[in-house]
Amino acid sequence: MAKLEICAGSVESVLAARNSGASRVELCAALEIGGITPSAGLIAQARKIEGIGLNVIIRPRGGDFLYDEYEVSCMEHDIHTCKALGADGVVIGALTADGDIDTTVCQRLIAAADEMSITFHRAFDMCRNPQKALEDIIAMGCHRVLTSGQAATATQGIPLLKELIHQADRRIIIMPGCGVNSSNAAHILQETGATEIHASARTSVESGMRFRHCGVSMGSPHNDEYARKETSEAEVKRIAAAITLL
């Protein structure tokens, strides 16, 4: 049976993923910018939830994947924290200015992770040569790659995803992600031959605040401060059901 990973940004979302059939979560903060490293407190609380794997994204900021020495040191420290808190794996990625895999940086992060599971994240989708990048990632010893097939969605990326899975030849797991939902998850798996898939399965949750000061925003002026995105148990169940027989 194919494995389902859910991108989760809170303890509430980790519980929803666990309760509705996911095998693992990728724990992130700031999902609206593609995810950055969550706080130690969130990692610790998520680790208390039994019955689901816990991988943590290691990304110090949004934007590109070209990192300076301060950022690399920050990521090493965050990986040590993840290990100390009992995470199963970390999700890493770094590129050179020319769009290749930054193997020097990545090898430092992998060394910090020691025996933890290593996923290379969607920095892969921003590299200039996916075939060469895949070989570099395999050579470094990563366990999987999260990718949309360098397309806007995993559905659109099916041709490259299929090619990458053939190239990988079971040396590494290629995990499709981006725009995955209950209506297309089975199709993506069937067309590509993937054995794992990644989804956010989020829905809007209304704030419990009774007093509301409208017209003031903590971020973008268009943000709704009285709604947030959380993992939908119903949608995770639908995805899990759709891929159960694959």
C-alpha positions, -999 to 999 in steps of 0.1 A, spaced: 0 0 0 13 35 -8 23 57 21 7 90 28 27 119 42 9 150 54 24 185 57 14 197 92 19 231 109 4 224 143 -2 198 169 -39 199 159 -29 190 123 -5 162 135 -34 147 154 -57 150 124 -32 133 102 -27 105 127 -64 100 133 -72 97 96 -47 73 81 -15 91 73 18 73 78 39 103 86 39 141 89 63 167 77 62 193 105 66 229 93 59 264 104 48 292 79 33 269 54 21 299 34 58 304 23 65 268 17 74 259 52 103 268 76 117 250 107 91 249 135 99 258 171 115 233 195 83 235 215 61 224 185 85 196 177 84 183 213 46 184 215 43 167 181 66 140 192 43 131 221 17 120 196 21 82 191 13 62 160 27 85 133 61 92 119 76 126 124 99 144 99 108 180 105 117 205 77 150 223 82 147 256 64 158 288 82 137 312 60 115 315 30 128 324 -4 156 307 -23 178 278 -12 212 295 -14 225 297 22 254 315 38 275 302 67 253 317 94 222 299 79 240 266 75 251 267 111 216 275 121 203 245 102 229 222 118 218 234 153 182 228 143 190 193 132 207 185 165 176 199 183 153 176 162 174 146 170 174 154 207 136 158 207 132 124 190 122 133 155 124 104 130 139 124 102 147 158 88 138 174 54 167 193 39 179 210 7 204 236 -6 214 248 -40 244 266 -54 240 299 -71 242 281 -105 212 259 -96 230 227 -87 227 207 -55 250 222 -29 266 189 -19 290 206 5 262 222 25 239 191 23 267 168 34 271 189 65 234 187 73 234 149 67 264 145 90 245 165 117 215 142 112 236 111 118 212 81 116 180 100 110 160 97 79 168 123 52 143 137 27 155 162 1 128 188 -2 114 208 -31 146 228 -36 149 199 -61 122 216 -82 143 247 -85 175 230 -97 187 233 -133 193 197 -141 170 172 -123 187 141 -136 221 152 -124 206 165 -92 190 131 -85 223 113 -88 239 139 -65 212 133 -39 214 96 -41 252 97 -38 249 118 -6 228 90 10 193 107 12 164 84 15 137 103 -5 131 133 -26 99 154 -23 91 169 -58 63 181 -80 84 170 -110 95 206 -115 60 216 -124 33 238 -107 16 207 -94 25 171 -92 -3 163 -117 14 185 -143 48 170 -133 38 134 -140 61 129 -170 92 140 -151 81 122 -120 78 90 -140 112 95 -155 128 102 -122 113 70 -106 127 50 -135 161 67 -131 161 61 -94 156 24 -99 147 18 -62 179 35 -50 158 63 -34 121 71 -29 106 97 -52 76 112 -34 53 134 -55 39 164 -37 22 198 -45 -15 201 -53 -22 165 -42 -57 158 -31 -83 130 -29 -93 135 -65 -59 130 -80 -37 111 -55 -44 77 -69 -40 89 -105 -6 104 -97 6 71 -80 -7 50 -108 8 71 -136 42 75 -120 47 42 -101 54 61 -69 50 44 -35 47 75 -13 28 107 -18 27 140 1 -3 163 6 -13 192 29 -50 184 29 -57 218 46 -90 235 52 -99 269 67 -107 269 104 -126 298 120 -112 315 150 -129 311 184 -125 348 192 -157 365 200 -141 400 202 -127 409 168 -107 441 160 -112 442 123 -90 463 100 -57 455 117 -34 428 103 -4 411 117 11 405 83 -1 410 48 -29 436 47 -51 410 31 -47 384 58 -77 372 77 -65 372 113 -96 352 124 -91 321 103 -62 297 99 -54 266 78 -53 232 95 -52 196 82 -87 183 74 -93 148 89 -120 143 63 -97 150 33 -69 129 47 -93 100 51 -105 105 15 -69 105 2 -60 74 23 -91 56 11 -83 65 -26 -47 50 -23 -54 21 -1 -54 -6 -28 -24 8 -46 
